[in-house]
């Protein structure tokens, strides 16, 4: 019996962390602010931008927020993992996530049901 390995868009993602669309995160990446399409404790996707970094490049994440009252300053590192040209998005994974950022994202993921009720 032959075994097949799907590598196209039909292959399901084998992720350790569940991605969330809500609450939308606002983060400072490099020196620019972005909003996320989705995120998890493992990474996030944002809008494409001019002069985007190449796959594999590391960028600093200095702030993460999901509203004006819930924000954390962080010293984290994200790595470009893929460019989604047709969707005009860039995907990142966290290479280094400090304790404050980890706690903040964990809290945001647990409180997402309250945000879902607001939409």
Rosetta silent file (secondary structure, phi, psi, omega in degrees, C-alpha in Angstrom):
SEQUENCE: XXXXXXXXXXXXXXXXXXXXXXXXXXXXXXXXXXXXXXXXXXXXXXXXXXXXXXXXXXXXXXXXXXXXXXXXXXXXXXXXXXXXXXXXXXXXXXXXXXXXXXXXXXXXXXXXXXXXXXX
SCORE:     score description
SCORE:     0.000 S_00000001
   1 L     0.000  132.039  179.556    0.000    0.000    0.000 S_00000001
   2 L   -83.692  145.843  176.683    1.346    3.413   -0.965 S_00000001
   3 L  -109.161  136.152 -179.404    1.423    6.249    1.524 S_00000001
   4 L  -114.408  144.760  178.770    0.683    9.771    0.404 S_00000001
   5 L  -123.493  111.945 -176.896    1.744   12.990    2.079 S_00000001
   6 L   -79.633  127.004 -179.743   -0.380   16.001    1.173 S_00000001
   7 L  -117.783    6.302 -176.739    1.617   19.197    0.858 S_00000001
   8 L   -93.031 -169.497 -178.853   -0.968   21.468   -0.718 S_00000001
   9 L   -66.293  -12.598 -178.882   -3.521   23.815    0.763 S_00000001
  10 L   -84.055   -9.716  179.532   -5.748   20.811    1.526 S_00000001
  11 L   -76.280  131.058  178.233   -3.396   19.502    4.170 S_00000001
  12 L   -71.988  148.638  177.028   -4.567   20.261    7.688 S_00000001
  13 L   -76.145  137.871  178.980   -2.217   22.183    9.938 S_00000001
  14 L  -104.794   74.981 -174.812   -0.681   20.081   12.655 S_00000001
  15 L   -98.579  149.727  176.460   -0.418   22.761   15.326 S_00000001
  16 L   -81.075  -36.290 -176.675    0.283   22.433   18.979 S_00000001
  17 L  -111.704  132.827  179.214   -1.577   25.650   19.872 S_00000001
  18 L   -70.331  134.160  178.688   -5.106   26.514   18.746 S_00000001
  19 L   -83.110  143.231  179.599   -5.362   29.750   16.742 S_00000001
  20 E  -121.046  138.867  173.535   -7.802   32.465   17.872 S_00000001
  21 L   -93.864  -24.435 -176.801   -9.331   35.239   15.790 S_00000001
  22 L  -126.493  137.972   -5.544  -10.853   36.959   18.826 S_00000001
  23 L   -73.939  148.254  175.191   -9.780   39.039   20.603 S_00000001
  24 L   -65.485  134.356  176.739   -7.786   40.719   17.868 S_00000001
  25 L   -94.145  147.258  173.180   -4.305   41.482   19.088 S_00000001
  26 E  -118.293  121.920 -177.352   -2.526   44.745   18.401 S_00000001
  27 E  -134.013  154.948  176.074    1.220   44.405   18.550 S_00000001
  28 E  -100.906  116.798 -177.307    4.306   46.443   17.891 S_00000001
  29 E  -117.128  116.984 -170.250    6.578   44.528   15.554 S_00000001
  30 L    68.296 -116.428  176.069    9.895   46.236   14.931 S_00000001
  31 L  -122.214   19.783 -178.286    8.768   49.846   15.128 S_00000001
  32 E  -121.634  149.653  179.277    5.342   49.395   13.483 S_00000001
  33 E   -98.361  137.085 -179.958    1.922   48.535   14.899 S_00000001
  34 E  -135.422  155.643  170.123   -0.157   45.703   13.418 S_00000001
  35 E  -108.694  147.903 -176.005   -3.452   43.919   14.118 S_00000001
  36 E   -91.938  151.634  167.998   -3.651   40.160   13.862 S_00000001
  37 E   -81.848  -45.658  174.526   -5.871   37.940   11.696 S_00000001
  38 E  -155.302  166.781 -175.070   -5.364   35.130   14.168 S_00000001
  39 E  -159.236  164.533  174.017   -2.895   34.204   16.886 S_00000001
  40 L  -155.056 -176.730  175.142   -1.885   31.560   19.391 S_00000001
  41 L   -68.480  -13.642 -178.604    0.812   30.984   21.971 S_00000001
  42 L   -96.753  -20.026 -177.962    2.920   29.798   19.032 S_00000001
  43 E   170.448 -164.201 -175.418    2.575   32.721   16.609 S_00000001
  44 E  -161.745  164.688  172.839    0.326   35.055   14.621 S_00000001
  45 E  -122.721  139.418  179.503   -0.660   36.316   11.152 S_00000001
  46 E  -132.441  172.699  173.424   -0.737   39.993   10.141 S_00000001
  47 E   -61.339  147.485  172.256   -1.296   42.116    7.031 S_00000001
  48 L   -64.131  156.939  178.446    1.448   42.093    4.465 S_00000001
  49 L  -145.943  157.746  179.044    3.538   45.265    4.462 S_00000001
  50 L   -60.329  146.046 -179.732    6.013   47.084    2.218 S_00000001
  51 L    56.614   38.903 -179.524    9.608   45.940    2.572 S_00000001
  52 L   -59.824  148.924  178.690    8.456   42.806    4.346 S_00000001
  53 L   -74.310  153.722  178.559   11.203   40.714    5.866 S_00000001
  54 L   -74.397  160.549  176.215   12.150   37.435    4.160 S_00000001
  55 L   -55.760  132.854 -179.307   11.159   34.042    5.548 S_00000001
  56 L    99.251  -16.422 -179.059   13.446   33.204    8.464 S_00000001
  57 L   -74.345  141.849  178.504   14.124   36.788    9.538 S_00000001
  58 E   -95.372  141.376  177.301   13.679   37.596   13.221 S_00000001
  59 E  -134.014  146.973  179.258   11.803   40.690   14.399 S_00000001
  60 E   -81.860  143.425  173.107   11.310   42.105   17.879 S_00000001
  61 E  -115.153  115.081 -173.209    7.847   42.260   19.467 S_00000001
  62 E  -107.320  -13.438 -179.829    7.808   45.046   22.054 S_00000001
  63 E  -154.569  140.774  176.091    4.112   45.409   22.884 S_00000001
  64 E  -134.353  135.132  179.649    0.957   43.268   22.760 S_00000001
  65 E  -146.642  156.918  168.863   -2.589   44.503   23.501 S_00000001
  66 E  -126.937   -3.267  165.595   -6.197   43.519   22.882 S_00000001
  67 E  -166.264 -179.566 -173.858   -7.806   46.744   24.077 S_00000001
  68 L   -68.439  -21.736 -179.068   -6.746   50.011   25.686 S_00000001
  69 L   -95.582  -14.825 -176.902   -6.879   48.534   29.199 S_00000001
  70 E  -120.197   97.662 -175.617   -5.147   45.225   28.453 S_00000001
  71 E  -145.707  149.267  176.695   -1.601   45.710   27.223 S_00000001
  72 E  -137.257  139.848  171.428    1.834   44.301   28.012 S_00000001
  73 E   -89.638  134.974 -173.296    5.351   45.492   27.205 S_00000001
  74 E  -137.294  161.582  174.268    7.459   42.561   26.104 S_00000001
  75 E  -124.260   67.660 -175.178   10.916   41.592   24.956 S_00000001
  76 E  -111.794  162.807  179.655    9.931   38.792   22.569 S_00000001
  77 E  -124.945  132.078  175.950   11.216   37.626   19.187 S_00000001
  78 E  -118.858  146.124 -178.766    9.072   36.475   16.248 S_00000001
  79 E  -116.500  134.454  176.055   10.338   34.743   13.092 S_00000001
  80 E   -67.468  122.311 -179.102    8.746   35.060    9.650 S_00000001
  81 E  -105.371  -31.688  176.279    7.541   31.554    8.776 S_00000001
  82 E  -160.845  155.246  175.314    5.576   32.140    5.574 S_00000001
  83 E  -111.442  123.516  179.234    4.292   34.759    3.192 S_00000001
  84 E  -101.795   86.502 -171.036    0.688   34.236    2.049 S_00000001
  85 L   -61.935  -46.684 -179.002    0.799   36.218   -1.194 S_00000001
  86 L   -63.175  -28.386  179.879   -2.776   35.516   -2.343 S_00000001
  87 L   -98.609   -6.413 -179.393   -4.134   36.566    1.037 S_00000001
  88 L    59.673   46.942 -178.175   -1.655   39.431    1.476 S_00000001
  89 E  -131.360  157.499  174.873   -0.571   38.134    4.896 S_00000001
  90 E  -124.167  131.530  178.917    2.645   37.315    6.738 S_00000001
  91 E  -104.832  138.612 -179.758    2.805   34.487    9.310 S_00000001
  92 E  -125.409  151.482  168.126    5.178   34.567   12.269 S_00000001
  93 E  -120.689  149.713  178.176    6.096   32.092   14.976 S_00000001
  94 E   -79.056  124.380  173.701    7.436   33.081   18.359 S_00000001
  95 E   -89.612  -39.174  178.067   11.084   32.177   18.780 S_00000001
  96 E  -135.462  123.790  178.869   11.309   33.803   22.196 S_00000001
  97 L  -126.569  110.586 -177.100    8.252   34.646   24.265 S_00000001
  98 L   -70.791  169.356 -173.422    9.012   36.215   27.638 S_00000001
  99 H   -61.358  -39.631  179.659    7.018   35.357   30.735 S_00000001
 100 H   -63.139  -44.276  179.522    4.914   38.542   30.657 S_00000001
 101 H   -66.659  -41.667  178.687    3.886   37.976   27.040 S_00000001
 102 H   -60.404  -48.140  179.156    3.145   34.289   27.647 S_00000001
 103 H   -61.291  -41.151  179.827    0.939   35.109   30.650 S_00000001
 104 H   -62.753  -47.291 -179.642   -0.807   37.870   28.686 S_00000001
 105 H   -66.662  -36.940  177.650   -1.568   35.589   25.709 S_00000001
 106 H   -64.554  -42.135  177.609   -2.729   32.785   27.984 S_00000001
 107 H   -64.255  -43.390  179.547   -5.102   35.199   29.747 S_00000001
 108 H   -62.490  -39.330 -179.433   -6.379   36.523   26.406 S_00000001
 109 H   -69.237  -33.659  178.366   -7.064   32.990   25.150 S_00000001
 110 H   -75.213  -27.750 -179.229   -9.013   32.121   28.301 S_00000001
 111 L   -93.213    5.191 -176.301  -11.064   35.330   28.105 S_00000001
 112 H   -63.390  -28.471  179.744  -11.882   34.981   24.403 S_00000001
 113 H   -63.991  -35.905  176.027  -15.379   33.653   25.142 S_00000001
 114 H   -64.337  -37.771  178.841  -16.281   36.993   26.743 S_00000001
 115 H   -71.014  -34.366  177.302  -15.076   38.739   23.579 S_00000001
 116 H   -64.173  -34.436  177.991  -17.095   36.361   21.399 S_00000001
 117 H   -69.161  -24.214  179.710  -20.214   37.386   23.324 S_00000001
 118 H   -81.589  -15.636 -175.397  -19.520   41.036   22.520 S_00000001
 119 L   -90.968    0.000    0.000  -19.399   40.498   18.735 S_00000001
